[in-house]
Amino acid sequence: MFIFLLLQSGREVSSITLTFLKITNGLDHYNNLTLHCLCPAKNSDTGFRSLLPGQDFSFLFQPGDDGNTIWFCNFAWPGSRHYYDVYVPTRDVDCRQCLWMVSDPGPCRFDNVTQSYTICYPWNN
């Protein structure tokens, strides 16, 4: 998803590209595990969220011009606690709509080619 905001000041026109990021609770539906998450960045915070299985939350952000914008999330559910970098500029250079499914083995990003959550990674910790 690309969102462009045009700001015009005299003859100067600049555009701002926002990135859409969505986190979905893909934990075991049979055990009804609630996913608790907090996703801060250097100067922002999405707030604490509790997601039932299948629920999601999303937010927009502007990647920094310096290429150093990293968003990470802390995830917890009964018996587990992990964190993961859900947006890293060098890894996610092609990701303007980053969709993540969180499951016990680790987070998986949506693959536009296969139309499923098949780009999976281990937890950072």
N, CA, C and O of each residue as an XYZ file, in Angstrom:
500
protein
N       0.853     -1.162      0.000
C       0.000      0.000      0.000
C       0.898      1.223      0.000
O       1.755      1.375      0.870
N       0.703      2.071     -0.953
C       1.448      3.321     -1.014
C       0.492      4.459     -0.703
O      -0.602      4.545     -1.259
N       0.919      5.314      0.180
C       0.151      6.515      0.459
C       1.100      7.678      0.244
O       2.141      7.776      0.893
N       0.742      8.527     -0.640
C       1.572      9.678     -0.929
C       0.849     10.933     -0.463
O      -0.314     11.156     -0.798
N       1.539     11.733      0.298
C       1.022     13.016      0.726
C       1.856     14.081      0.041
O       3.076     14.122      0.200
N       1.219     14.915     -0.696
C       1.942     15.983     -1.374
C       1.818     17.267     -0.570
O       0.722     17.714     -0.234
N       2.948     17.833     -0.278
C       2.989     19.081      0.468
C       3.574     20.134     -0.451
O       4.679     19.983     -0.971
N       2.826     21.192     -0.642
C       3.300     22.220     -1.549
C       3.535     23.502     -0.768
O       2.646     24.009     -0.084
N       4.741     24.006     -0.884
C       5.120     25.247     -0.240
C       5.810     26.087     -1.307
O       6.991     25.890     -1.596
N       5.071     27.019     -1.885
C       5.628     27.777     -2.993
C       5.834     26.838     -4.172
O       4.871     26.271     -4.689
N       7.084     26.669     -4.602
C       7.367     25.796     -5.732
C       7.918     24.445     -5.291
O       8.181     23.584     -6.130
N       8.094     24.249     -3.989
C       8.632     22.980     -3.504
C       7.500     21.980     -3.312
O       6.489     22.284     -2.679
N       7.678     20.798     -3.858
C       6.719     19.712     -3.660
C       7.504     18.495     -3.200
O       8.479     18.102     -3.840
N       7.085     17.900     -2.098
C       7.745     16.691     -1.623
C       6.696     15.613     -1.384
O       5.523     15.920     -1.167
N       7.111     14.362     -1.423
C       6.182     13.270     -1.184
C       6.665     12.458      0.010
O       7.864     12.342      0.263
N       5.711     11.906      0.730
C       5.987     11.077      1.891
C       5.400      9.703      1.603
O       4.214      9.591      1.295
N       6.210      8.662      1.699
C       5.738      7.307      1.502
C       5.561      6.646      2.855
O       6.493      6.595      3.657
N       4.371      6.143      3.107
C       4.082      5.452      4.357
C       4.066      3.949      4.125
O       3.699      3.480      3.048
N       4.467      3.205      5.140
C       4.434      1.754      5.106
C       3.336      1.276      6.035
O       3.183      1.784      7.145
N       2.567      0.289      5.573
C       1.475     -0.316      6.331
C       2.003     -1.604      6.950
O       2.561     -2.445      6.245
N       1.832     -1.768      8.256
C       2.283     -2.967      8.938
C       1.118     -3.558      9.731
O       0.448     -2.848     10.482
N       0.879     -4.860      9.561
C      -0.220     -5.541     10.269
C       0.311     -6.787     10.954
O       1.067     -7.559     10.364
N      -0.091     -6.979     12.203
C       0.269     -8.138     13.015
C      -1.011     -8.927     13.286
O      -2.001     -8.361     13.749
N      -0.995    -10.243     12.998
C      -2.150    -11.117     13.241
C      -1.760    -12.224     14.209
O      -0.674    -12.796     14.109
N      -2.658    -12.522     15.151
C      -2.443    -13.623     16.084
C      -2.741    -14.931     15.370
O      -3.899    -15.245     15.097
N      -1.692    -15.697     15.068
C      -1.837    -16.997     14.428
C      -1.540    -18.140     15.376
O      -1.238    -19.252     14.943
N      -1.626    -17.866     16.692
C      -1.380    -18.917     17.684
C      -2.499    -19.949     17.654
O      -3.560    -19.712     17.077
N      -2.259    -21.066     18.263
C      -3.170    -22.198     18.297
C      -4.600    -21.793     18.677
O      -4.858    -21.395     19.813
N      -5.524    -21.898     17.718
C      -6.923    -21.541     17.962
C      -7.589    -22.484     18.962
O      -8.501    -22.079     19.683
N      -7.144    -23.725     19.007
C      -7.785    -24.706     19.892
C      -7.550    -24.402     21.360
O      -8.395    -24.704     22.202
N      -6.406    -23.807     21.671
C      -6.109    -23.440     23.054
C      -6.505    -22.006     23.368
O      -6.316    -21.544     24.493
N      -7.057    -21.293     22.378
C      -7.543    -19.929     22.565
C      -6.483    -19.023     23.204
O      -6.767    -18.314     24.170
N      -5.262    -19.052     22.658
C      -4.160    -18.280     23.218
C      -4.233    -16.819     22.791
O      -4.284    -16.507     21.602
N      -4.236    -15.936     23.776
C      -4.219    -14.499     23.528
C      -2.779    -14.049     23.342
O      -1.905    -14.381     24.143
N      -2.539    -13.290     22.276
C      -1.224    -12.737     21.991
C      -1.166    -11.316     22.541
O      -1.995    -10.477     22.189
N      -0.203    -11.051     23.390
C       0.015     -9.708     23.928
C       1.219     -9.129     23.206
O       2.259     -9.780     23.115
N       1.088     -7.916     22.693
C       2.203     -7.329     21.953
C       2.332     -5.831     22.182
O       1.367     -5.115     22.449
N       3.571     -5.405     22.063
C       3.937     -3.998     22.178
C       4.999     -3.753     21.113
O       6.018     -4.442     21.075
N       4.759     -2.767     20.247
C       5.649     -2.523     19.105
C       6.162     -1.087     19.120
O       5.531     -0.203     18.540
N       7.293     -0.840     19.771
C       7.875      0.504     19.762
C       8.921      0.669     18.672
O       9.497     -0.308     18.193
N       9.156      1.898     18.293
C      10.290      2.280     17.446
C      11.014      3.380     18.207
O      10.655      3.686     19.344
N      12.016      3.968     17.603
C      12.820      4.956     18.300
C      11.979      6.098     18.876
O      12.149      6.460     20.040
N      11.078      6.665     18.079
C      10.294      7.813     18.522
C       8.794      7.558     18.509
O       8.011      8.506     18.565
N       8.375      6.286     18.434
C       6.955      5.973     18.348
C       6.638      4.718     19.140
O       7.528      3.947     19.499
N       5.357      4.528     19.405
C       4.908      3.347     20.124
C       3.454      3.104     19.745
O       2.647      4.033     19.778
N       3.111      1.884     19.390
C       1.735      1.568     18.989
C       0.827      1.274     20.174
O      -0.382      1.125     20.001
N       1.390      1.187     21.372
C       0.614      0.860     22.555
C       0.518     -0.648     22.750
O       0.804     -1.427     21.841
N       0.115     -1.039     23.940
C      -0.011     -2.448     24.286
C      -1.291     -2.998     23.666
O      -2.340     -2.359     23.737
N      -1.208     -4.175     23.061
C      -2.363     -4.813     22.418
C      -2.505     -6.243     22.908
O      -1.513     -6.932     23.143
N      -3.748     -6.681     23.061
C      -4.075     -8.076     23.356
C      -4.975     -8.577     22.241
O      -6.057     -8.037     22.012
N      -4.518     -9.618     21.546
C      -5.234    -10.124     20.381
C      -5.670    -11.569     20.599
O      -4.854    -12.429     20.928
N      -6.943    -11.823     20.417
C      -7.453    -13.192     20.440
C      -7.035    -13.882     19.147
O      -6.659    -13.193     18.198
N      -7.083    -15.212     19.066
C      -6.707    -15.898     17.833
C      -7.458    -15.336     16.622
O      -8.680    -15.195     16.641
N      -6.699    -15.020     15.571
C      -7.282    -14.480     14.349
C      -7.417    -12.971     14.336
O      -7.604    -12.387     13.268
N      -7.328    -12.324     15.481
C      -7.430    -10.866     15.524
C      -6.108    -10.231     15.092
O      -5.049    -10.855     15.155
N      -6.197     -8.977     14.654
C      -4.998     -8.276     14.212
C      -5.078     -6.811     14.607
O      -6.126     -6.311     15.015
N      -3.948     -6.142     14.474
C      -3.915     -4.683     14.571
C      -2.914     -4.201     13.532
O      -2.022     -4.941     13.117
N      -3.076     -2.954     13.122
C      -2.216     -2.420     12.077
C      -1.903     -0.959     12.353
O      -2.582     -0.285     13.127
N      -0.852     -0.495     11.692
C      -0.472      0.908     11.815
C       0.327      1.321     10.591
O       0.862      0.483      9.865
N       0.398      2.616     10.379
C       1.194      3.209      9.301
C       2.395      3.908      9.908
O       2.315      4.462     11.004
N       3.503      3.881      9.193
C       4.664      4.638      9.643
C       5.458      5.090      8.429
O       5.313      4.554      7.330
N       6.286      6.073      8.652
C       7.139      6.602      7.594
C       8.558      6.115      7.831
O       9.186      6.495      8.819
N       9.077      5.266      6.923
C      10.474      4.843      7.065
C      11.387      6.066      7.017
O      11.148      6.996      6.247
N      12.414      6.061      7.826
C      13.335      7.190      7.871
C      14.163      7.317      6.610
O      14.487      6.322      5.962
N      14.502      8.540      6.269
C      15.344      8.806      5.102
C      16.738      8.209      5.248
O      17.406      7.926      4.253
N      17.172      8.019      6.485
C      18.516      7.499      6.721
C      18.594      5.980      6.596
O      19.682      5.411      6.684
N      17.447      5.310      6.391
C      17.433      3.857      6.253
C      17.631      3.118      7.560
O      17.965      1.933      7.562
N      17.428      3.813      8.681
C      17.650      3.203      9.990
C      16.371      2.945     10.780
O      16.443      2.603     11.960
N      15.212      3.099     10.164
C      13.958      2.866     10.875
C      13.768      1.376     11.104
O      13.629      0.609     10.152
N      13.761      0.969     12.361
C      13.520     -0.430     12.704
C      12.352     -0.475     13.684
O      12.356      0.206     14.709
N      11.361     -1.284     13.352
C      10.234     -1.531     14.253
C      10.390     -2.940     14.802
O      10.583     -3.890     14.043
N      10.308     -3.073     16.107
C      10.326     -4.406     16.695
C       9.112     -4.548     17.596
O       8.551     -3.558     18.067
N       8.718     -5.778     17.828
C       7.580     -6.048     18.700
C       7.972     -7.055     19.767
O       8.687     -8.022     19.505
N       7.491     -6.807     20.963
C       7.579     -7.767     22.049
C       6.285     -8.563     22.032
O       5.199     -7.983     22.001
N       6.390     -9.876     22.052
C       5.227    -10.756     22.019
C       5.233    -11.658     23.236
O       6.286    -12.143     23.652
N       4.057    -11.884     23.809
C       3.947    -12.800     24.944
C       2.599    -13.504     24.898
O       1.591    -12.934     24.479
N       2.608    -14.742     25.335
C       1.392    -15.534     25.533
C       1.726    -16.539     26.623
O       2.902    -16.712     26.943
N       0.745    -17.203     27.201
C       1.033    -18.102     28.327
C       2.184    -19.071     28.019
O       2.099    -19.881     27.096
N       3.255    -18.969     28.806
C       4.403    -19.853     28.677
C       5.462    -19.390     27.694
O       6.482    -20.063     27.549
N       5.264    -18.270     27.010
C       6.241    -17.808     26.017
C       6.392    -16.293     26.029
O       5.454    -15.546     26.308
N       7.611    -15.874     25.714
C       7.906    -14.444     25.566
C       9.019    -14.310     24.536
O      10.074    -14.932     24.668
N       8.779    -13.490     23.502
C       9.739    -13.321     22.414
C       9.707    -11.878     21.918
O       8.825    -11.098     22.274
N      10.697    -11.547     21.085
C      10.629    -10.293     20.343
C      11.126    -10.551     18.938
O      11.849    -11.513     18.676
N      10.716     -9.656     18.027
C      11.128     -9.795     16.638
C      11.110     -8.432     15.958
O      10.248     -7.601     16.241
N      12.069     -8.207     15.057
C      12.127     -6.978     14.266
C      11.163     -7.132     13.091
O      11.473     -7.824     12.121
N      10.003     -6.494     13.174
C       8.979     -6.653     12.135
C       9.220     -5.745     10.929
O       8.601     -5.933      9.881
N      10.101     -4.777     11.066
C      10.490     -3.970      9.910
C      11.961     -3.592     10.036
O      12.364     -2.894     10.967
N      12.753     -4.068      9.078
C      14.169     -3.743      8.970
C      14.389     -3.270      7.537
O      14.135     -4.031      6.603
N      14.852     -2.041      7.332
C      14.941     -1.483      5.977
C      15.728     -2.341      4.985
O      15.322     -2.472      3.831
N      16.839     -2.923      5.414
C      17.644     -3.716      4.484
C      16.951     -5.017      4.089
O      17.114     -5.478      2.959
N      16.189     -5.612      4.987
C      15.472     -6.852      4.689
C      14.144     -6.574      3.986
O      13.749     -7.313      3.084
N      13.462     -5.519      4.396
C      12.100     -5.246      3.946
C      12.026     -4.131      2.913
O      11.032     -3.408      2.849
N      13.066     -3.987      2.110
C      13.133     -2.929      1.106
C      11.951     -3.001      0.137
O      11.530     -1.972     -0.392
N      11.414     -4.189     -0.104
C      10.285     -4.378     -1.022
C       8.935     -4.357     -0.310
O       7.903     -4.588     -0.940
N       8.929     -4.091      0.961
C       7.707     -4.238      1.761
C       7.086     -2.876      2.092
O       7.563     -2.173      2.983
N       6.044     -2.515      1.386
C       5.276     -1.313      1.714
C       3.968     -1.691      2.385
O       3.283     -0.845      2.961
N       3.628     -2.969      2.304
C       2.476     -3.528      3.011
C       2.983     -4.800      3.669
O       2.957     -5.874      3.068
N       3.444     -4.671      4.904
C       4.066     -5.786      5.624
C       3.025     -6.465      6.506
O       2.585     -5.905      7.510
N       2.643     -7.663      6.124
C       1.638     -8.422      6.857
C       2.330     -9.575      7.568
O       3.013    -10.379      6.933
N       2.157     -9.661      8.888
C       2.816    -10.679      9.699
C       1.797    -11.554     10.402
O       0.781    -11.062     10.893
N       2.066    -12.858     10.451
C       1.282    -13.821     11.226
C       2.215    -14.346     12.317
O       3.280    -14.888     12.022
N       1.812    -14.185     13.564
C       2.641    -14.626     14.687
C       2.172    -16.009     15.126
O       0.998    -16.220     15.430
N       3.121    -16.947     15.152
C       2.829    -18.297     15.630
C       3.959    -18.741     16.551
O       4.973    -18.052     16.659
N       3.799    -19.868     17.206
C       4.757    -20.329     18.201
C       6.180    -20.479     17.655
O       7.117    -20.026     18.313
N       6.389    -21.098     16.475
C       7.767    -21.256     15.984
C       8.440    -19.937     15.615
O       9.667    -19.837     15.660
N       7.655    -18.926     15.252
C       8.204    -17.637     14.859
C       7.243    -16.899     13.953
O       6.227    -17.462     13.546
N       7.542    -15.643     13.624
C       6.677    -14.841     12.763
C       6.865    -15.185     11.290
O       7.964    -15.537     10.860
N       5.787    -15.080     10.525
C       5.838    -15.311      9.083
C       5.245    -14.107      8.368
O       4.175    -13.617      8.731
N       5.958    -13.636      7.344
C       5.484    -12.500      6.555
C       4.733    -13.007      5.334
O       5.071    -14.049      4.771
N       3.726    -12.272      4.935
C       2.907    -12.619      3.779
C       3.733    -12.495      2.503
O       4.438    -11.508      2.294
N       3.632    -13.511      1.662
C       4.336    -13.544      0.383
C       3.325    -13.253     -0.724
O       2.384    -14.021     -0.922
N       3.513    -12.160     -1.435
C       2.575    -11.779     -2.497
C       2.569    -12.767     -3.656
O       1.571    -12.868     -4.370
N       3.665    -13.501     -3.857
C       3.735    -14.470     -4.943
C       2.873    -15.692     -4.637
O       2.068    -16.115     -5.467
N       3.046    -16.262     -3.432
C       2.293    -17.466     -3.058
C       0.939    -17.137     -2.439
O       0.098    -18.021     -2.272
N       0.727    -15.870     -2.100
C      -0.500    -15.417     -1.446
C      -0.748    -16.142     -0.121
O      -1.879    -16.495      0.212
N       0.348    -16.354      0.628
C       0.239    -16.984      1.946
C       1.416    -16.532      2.815
O       2.355    -15.899      2.335
N       1.342    -16.871      4.094
C       2.384    -16.480      5.050
C       3.510    -17.515      5.017
O       3.571    -18.398      5.873
N       4.393    -17.406      4.036
C       5.439    -18.409      3.847
C       6.858    -17.869      4.040
O       7.821    -18.628      3.935
N       6.998    -16.589      4.316
C       8.330    -16.025      4.566
C       8.518    -16.008      6.080
O       8.187    -15.029      6.748
N       9.053    -17.107      6.611
C       9.105    -17.301      8.060
C      10.531    -17.132      8.602
O      11.518    -17.431      7.930
N      10.594    -16.644      9.831
C      11.865    -16.372     10.482
C      11.825    -16.915     11.916
O      10.751    -17.068     12.497
N      12.998    -17.204     12.477
C      13.038    -17.564     13.908
C      12.925    -16.296     14.749
O      13.161    -15.191     14.261
N      12.572    -16.467     15.986
C      12.518    -15.330     16.921
C      13.900    -14.736     17.097
O      14.902    -15.433     16.935
N      13.965    -13.444     17.431
C      15.247    -12.795     17.714
C      15.872    -13.351     18.994
O      17.095    -13.406     19.115
N      15.040    -13.758     19.940
C      15.565    -14.262     21.218
C      15.130    -15.680     21.458
O      15.478    -16.268     22.483
